[in-house]
Amino acid sequence: MKEIPIHSPRALLRRYLAAGYALFIAYASLSPFSGWQEQGLAFSAVLAAPLMQTYTPFDATANLLAYLPFGLLLGLSLRAHFGAALSVLLATLGGAALSATMEYAQMYLPPRTSSNLDLLTNGIGSLAGGLLAASIAPPARFAMHHGLWRTPLLHSHEGADFGLALVALWIFAQINPSLPMLGNVFISEVARAPFAAEQPEPFNWLESAAVSLNLLMLGLLLLTLLRERRHAAGAMLAVLCAVALAKFVAAAALLKSWALLLWLNSEAMLGIFSGVLLLTAASWLPLARQLWFMGGVALAYLVLAHLVLESGAPSAAMRLYHWHYGHLLNYNGLSQTAALAFPLLLLGYLWRIAARRA
């Protein structure tokens, strides 16, 4: 029997996630975006170089795993319009094209090394992601289950998919274990003289305020997405528990043993407590008031994070890690950029909702 593609009007979320992940790859591949210069290299020479010249098992595994989610998200987006075989082919070609673009651009960055093995492993990762997308479920069943959970939970306005993508962006920005829980200032361990008494750090009330505002942005976003207030409370609790678990697992895998729980500090606990109280009060406001309140919270967070608090450089937290791969520095910079871009994108989401209501 001929397979019928998923013609779902709700494929926007998959497109947003695929486009966002492509931007993540570009950031990680081209960071720090400085020092561009011609090095006299030809891309054909890179492709014709011995395949194992710059090979390390870690790089090959990291490149494969980095492009697997992109192939998955792109494959799911393509499944809304094409059959399984064509979706897998296009997802693989899309991942290979993105990888080739990044490898070509890296030829103009002296700190970076272009590699044909990177291109190969990235293509394999995209292929694996495309195959996973094609095998998740038959098209009709996939669309049916998608509608069963979405219709009773979410509002049907056009910005809902963009709002869900913003929730995913917020979660990604918070998983980094070198950032406090819901905070935006990198944790750094100051070197002390041997045998010197450890001086307690002063309590930072502004960091607690940033945590409260961060929690309010997420909570108000969920209130505009979910039909019932009780669903928003459950979703908020689930997201916070998932972030805390992910931060703990990431800290156990990446950080030194003494830094395992540095992300769980007193400023974050006070900020979460006060943020929950404010969010509970805001949940009883009408939707129009909630939108105005969310806009004010996003603007306040932008001012506090960009102009008042010193976020520090991504390298400030590198001493916490027991790994020494340069990928971690790029990851720190990427998570910081995502955390600071979230309120700006949230204001764009608010503008879209306000325009629809008008």
C-alpha positions as CSV (number, residue, x, y, z in Angstrom):
1,M,0.0,0.0,0.0
2,K,1.3,3.5,-0.9
3,E,2.4,5.5,2.1
4,I,0.6,8.8,2.7
5,P,2.7,11.7,4.0
6,I,1.6,13.6,7.1
7,H,0.0,16.8,5.9
8,S,-0.3,18.4,9.3
9,P,-0.7,22.1,9.8
10,R,1.1,21.6,13.1
11,A,4.5,20.8,11.5
12,L,5.6,24.3,12.4
13,L,7.1,23.1,15.8
14,R,9.4,20.6,14.0
15,R,10.5,23.3,11.6
16,Y,11.3,25.7,14.4
17,L,13.3,23.1,16.3
18,A,15.2,22.1,13.1
19,A,16.0,25.7,12.3
20,G,17.0,26.4,15.9
21,Y,19.3,23.4,16.0
22,A,20.9,24.4,12.7
23,L,21.7,27.8,14.3
24,F,23.2,25.9,17.3
25,I,25.5,23.9,15.0
26,A,26.6,27.1,13.2
27,Y,27.4,28.7,16.6
28,A,29.4,25.8,17.9
29,S,31.2,25.4,14.5
30,L,32.2,29.0,14.0
31,S,32.5,30.4,17.5
32,P,34.1,32.8,18.4
33,F,33.4,34.4,15.0
34,S,36.6,36.4,15.0
35,G,40.0,36.3,13.2
36,W,38.6,35.5,9.8
37,Q,41.4,35.4,7.2
38,E,42.4,33.7,3.9
39,Q,44.7,30.8,4.6
40,G,45.4,29.7,1.1
41,L,43.4,26.5,1.4
42,A,41.2,24.9,-1.2
43,F,38.1,23.0,-0.2
44,S,38.9,20.4,-2.8
45,A,42.2,19.7,-1.0
46,V,40.3,19.2,2.2
47,L,38.0,16.7,0.6
48,A,40.9,14.8,-1.0
49,A,43.1,14.7,2.1
50,P,43.7,11.3,3.8
51,L,40.6,10.4,5.7
52,M,42.3,9.5,9.0
53,Q,44.6,12.5,9.0
54,T,42.9,14.4,11.8
55,Y,41.0,11.5,13.3
56,T,40.3,11.1,17.1
57,P,37.6,8.8,18.4
58,F,36.1,11.5,20.5
59,D,35.8,14.0,17.6
60,A,34.2,11.3,15.4
61,T,31.7,10.3,18.1
62,A,30.9,14.0,19.0
63,N,30.4,14.9,15.3
64,L,28.1,11.9,14.7
65,L,26.0,12.6,17.8
66,A,25.9,16.4,17.1
67,Y,24.2,15.9,13.8
68,L,21.9,13.0,14.7
69,P,19.3,15.4,16.4
70,F,19.4,17.6,13.3
71,G,18.7,14.7,11.0
72,L,15.9,13.6,13.3
73,L,14.2,17.1,13.5
74,L,14.7,17.7,9.8
75,G,13.4,14.2,9.0
76,L,10.3,14.8,11.1
77,S,9.7,18.1,9.4
78,L,10.0,16.5,5.9
79,R,7.7,13.7,6.9
80,A,4.8,16.2,6.9
81,H,5.2,16.4,3.1
82,F,7.1,13.4,1.8
83,G,7.2,9.7,2.2
84,A,9.8,7.8,4.4
85,A,12.5,7.1,1.8
86,L,12.5,10.6,0.4
87,S,12.5,12.1,3.9
88,V,15.5,10.1,4.9
89,L,17.4,11.1,1.7
90,L,16.6,14.8,2.0
91,A,17.4,14.8,5.7
92,T,20.8,13.2,5.0
93,L,21.5,15.6,2.2
94,G,20.5,18.6,4.3
95,G,22.8,17.5,7.1
96,A,25.7,17.0,4.7
97,A,25.0,20.4,3.1
98,L,25.1,22.1,6.5
99,S,28.3,20.2,7.5
100,A,30.0,21.1,4.2
101,T,29.1,24.8,4.7
102,M,30.6,24.7,8.2
103,E,33.7,23.0,7.1
104,Y,34.1,25.5,4.2
105,A,33.7,28.4,6.6
106,Q,36.2,26.9,9.1
107,M,38.9,27.2,6.4
108,Y,38.9,31.0,7.1
109,L,39.2,30.5,10.9
110,P,42.8,29.8,12.0
111,P,41.8,28.2,15.3
112,R,39.6,25.7,13.4
113,T,40.5,22.7,11.3
114,S,38.4,21.6,8.3
115,S,38.2,17.8,7.9
116,N,36.7,15.5,5.4
117,L,36.2,13.0,8.3
118,D,34.0,15.5,10.1
119,L,31.9,15.8,6.9
120,L,31.6,12.1,6.7
121,T,30.7,11.5,10.4
122,N,28.2,14.5,10.3
123,G,26.5,12.9,7.2
124,I,26.3,9.5,9.0
125,G,24.7,11.3,12.0
126,S,22.2,13.0,9.8
127,L,21.4,9.7,8.1
128,A,20.9,8.0,11.5
129,G,18.6,10.8,12.6
130,G,16.6,10.6,9.3
131,L,16.2,6.9,9.7
132,L,15.0,7.3,13.3
133,A,12.5,10.0,12.2
134,A,11.1,7.6,9.5
135,S,10.7,4.7,12.0
136,I,9.1,6.6,14.9
137,A,5.5,5.7,13.7
138,P,3.4,5.3,10.6
139,P,2.2,8.7,9.3
140,A,-1.5,8.3,10.1
141,R,-0.8,7.0,13.7
142,F,1.8,9.7,14.3
143,A,-0.6,12.5,13.3
144,M,-3.4,10.9,15.4
145,H,-1.4,10.6,18.6
146,H,0.0,14.1,18.0
147,G,-3.6,15.5,17.9
148,L,-4.8,13.5,20.9
149,W,-2.4,15.0,23.3
150,R,-2.2,18.5,21.8
151,T,-5.9,19.4,21.3
152,P,-7.0,19.0,25.0
153,L,-3.8,20.6,26.4
154,L,-2.8,23.5,24.2
155,H,-4.5,26.6,22.8
156,S,-5.0,26.5,19.1
157,H,-3.6,29.9,18.3
158,E,-1.0,30.2,15.6
159,G,1.9,31.1,17.9
160,A,1.6,27.9,20.0
161,D,4.3,26.2,18.0
162,F,6.7,29.1,18.4
163,G,5.9,29.1,22.1
164,L,6.7,25.4,22.5
165,A,10.0,26.0,20.6
166,L,10.7,28.8,23.2
167,V,10.1,26.3,26.0
168,A,12.6,23.9,24.4
169,L,15.1,26.8,24.1
170,W,14.7,27.7,27.7
171,I,15.3,24.1,28.8
172,F,18.4,23.9,26.7
173,A,19.9,27.1,28.2
174,Q,19.3,25.8,31.7
175,I,20.9,22.4,31.4
176,N,24.4,23.7,31.6
177,P,25.8,22.7,35.1
178,S,28.2,25.6,35.3
179,L,25.2,28.0,35.5
180,P,23.2,28.2,38.8
181,M,19.6,26.8,38.8
182,L,17.7,29.3,36.6
183,G,20.5,31.8,36.9
184,N,22.6,33.6,34.2
185,V,25.9,34.1,36.0
186,F,28.6,31.5,35.4
187,I,29.9,29.8,38.5
188,S,33.7,30.3,38.9
189,E,36.0,29.0,41.6
190,V,38.4,31.7,42.8
191,A,41.9,30.5,43.4
192,R,42.9,30.9,47.0
193,A,46.2,30.8,48.8
194,P,47.2,27.5,50.4
195,F,45.8,26.9,53.9
196,A,43.9,30.3,53.8
197,A,40.5,30.4,55.4
198,E,37.7,30.3,53.0
199,Q,35.8,33.6,53.0
200,P,32.0,33.3,52.6
201,E,30.7,35.0,49.5
202,P,28.0,37.7,50.1
203,F,24.5,36.9,49.2
204,N,23.6,38.3,45.8
205,W,20.0,39.6,45.9
206,L,20.1,40.7,42.3
207,E,20.9,37.1,41.2
208,S,17.8,36.0,43.2
209,A,15.8,38.6,41.4
210,A,17.1,37.3,38.0
211,V,16.1,33.7,39.0
212,S,12.6,34.9,39.9
213,L,12.2,36.8,36.6
214,N,13.5,33.7,34.7
215,L,11.0,31.5,36.4
216,L,8.2,34.0,35.7
217,M,9.0,34.2,32.0
218,L,8.7,30.4,31.7
219,G,5.6,30.1,33.9
220,L,3.7,32.9,32.1
221,L,4.7,31.4,28.7
222,L,3.2,28.1,29.8
223,L,0.0,29.9,31.0
224,T,-0.5,31.3,27.5
225,L,0.1,28.0,25.9
226,L,-2.0,25.6,28.1
227,R,-5.8,25.6,28.3
228,E,-6.1,25.0,32.0
229,R,-4.2,26.6,34.9
230,R,-3.7,23.2,36.6
231,H,-2.0,21.9,33.5
232,A,0.4,24.9,33.6
233,A,1.3,24.2,37.2
234,G,2.0,20.5,36.4
235,A,4.0,21.5,33.3
236,M,6.1,23.9,35.3
237,L,6.8,21.3,38.0
238,A,7.7,18.7,35.3
239,V,10.1,21.2,33.5
240,L,11.8,22.2,36.8
241,C,12.3,18.6,37.8
242,A,13.6,17.7,34.4
243,V,16.1,20.6,34.4
244,A,17.3,19.8,37.9
245,L,17.8,16.1,37.0
246,A,19.6,17.0,33.8
247,K,21.8,19.5,35.6
248,F,22.7,16.9,38.2
249,V,23.5,14.2,35.5
250,A,25.5,16.7,33.5
251,A,27.4,17.9,36.6
252,A,28.2,14.3,37.6
253,A,29.5,13.6,34.0
254,L,31.4,16.9,33.3
255,L,32.3,18.7,36.6
256,K,34.9,17.9,39.2
257,S,33.5,16.1,42.3
258,W,33.7,19.1,44.6
259,A,31.6,21.2,42.1
260,L,28.8,18.7,41.8
261,L,26.1,20.8,43.5
262,L,27.4,24.3,43.1
263,W,24.5,25.0,40.7
264,L,22.1,24.6,43.7
265,N,22.8,27.8,45.7
266,S,20.8,29.9,48.1
267,E,20.2,32.7,45.6
268,A,18.5,30.2,43.3
269,M,16.4,28.7,46.1
270,L,15.1,32.1,47.2
271,G,14.5,33.2,43.6
272,I,12.5,30.0,42.9
273,F,10.4,30.4,46.0
274,S,9.5,34.0,45.3
275,G,9.0,33.3,41.6
276,V,6.5,30.6,42.4
277,L,4.5,33.0,44.7
278,L,4.4,35.7,42.1
279,L,3.5,33.2,39.4
280,T,0.6,31.8,41.5
281,A,-0.8,35.3,41.9
282,A,-0.3,36.1,38.2
283,S,-2.2,32.9,37.2
284,W,-5.5,34.5,38.3
285,L,-5.1,37.5,36.1
286,P,-7.0,37.6,32.8
287,L,-5.0,36.8,29.7
288,A,-4.6,40.4,28.6
289,R,-3.1,41.3,32.0
290,Q,-0.8,38.2,31.8
291,L,0.5,39.3,28.5
292,W,1.3,42.8,29.7
293,F,2.9,41.3,32.9
294,M,5.0,38.9,30.8
295,G,6.3,41.7,28.6
296,G,7.3,43.7,31.7
297,V,9.0,40.7,33.2
298,A,11.0,40.0,30.0
299,L,12.1,43.7,29.8
300,A,13.1,43.7,33.4
301,Y,15.2,40.5,32.9
302,L,16.9,42.0,29.9
303,V,17.9,45.1,31.9
304,L,19.0,43.1,34.9
305,A,21.0,40.5,32.9
306,H,22.6,42.8,30.3
307,L,23.1,46.0,32.2
308,V,23.2,45.3,35.9
309,L,24.6,41.8,36.5
310,E,28.0,40.8,35.3
311,S,27.4,37.5,33.5
312,G,31.1,36.7,33.1
313,A,32.8,35.0,30.2
314,P,32.2,31.4,29.3
315,S,35.8,30.6,30.1
316,A,35.2,31.6,33.8
317,A,33.6,28.2,34.5
318,M,36.2,26.0,32.7
319,R,38.1,25.3,35.9
320,L,35.0,23.4,37.2
321,Y,35.2,20.8,34.4
322,H,37.4,17.7,34.6
323,W,37.2,17.6,30.8
324,H,39.5,19.8,28.7
325,Y,37.9,19.6,25.3
326,G,37.3,22.9,23.5
327,H,33.7,21.8,22.8
328,L,32.8,22.7,26.4
329,L,33.8,26.3,26.0
330,N,31.6,26.5,22.9
331,Y,28.8,24.9,24.8
332,N,29.1,27.4,27.6
333,G,29.0,30.3,25.1
334,L,26.0,28.7,23.4
335,S,24.0,28.2,26.5
336,Q,24.8,31.8,27.6
337,T,23.7,33.1,24.2
338,A,20.5,31.1,24.3
339,A,19.7,32.3,27.9
340,L,20.1,36.0,26.9
341,A,18.2,35.5,23.6
342,F,15.2,33.9,25.2
343,P,13.6,37.1,26.6
344,L,14.1,38.8,23.2
345,L,12.3,35.9,21.4
346,L,9.7,36.0,24.1
347,L,8.9,39.6,23.3
348,G,8.5,38.6,19.7
349,Y,6.1,35.8,20.7
350,L,4.1,38.4,22.7
351,W,4.0,40.7,19.8
352,R,2.6,37.9,17.6
353,I,-0.1,37.0,20.2
354,A,-1.1,40.7,20.6
355,A,-1.3,41.1,16.8
356,R,-3.5,38.1,16.5
357,R,-5.8,39.3,19.3
358,A,-6.0,42.8,17.7
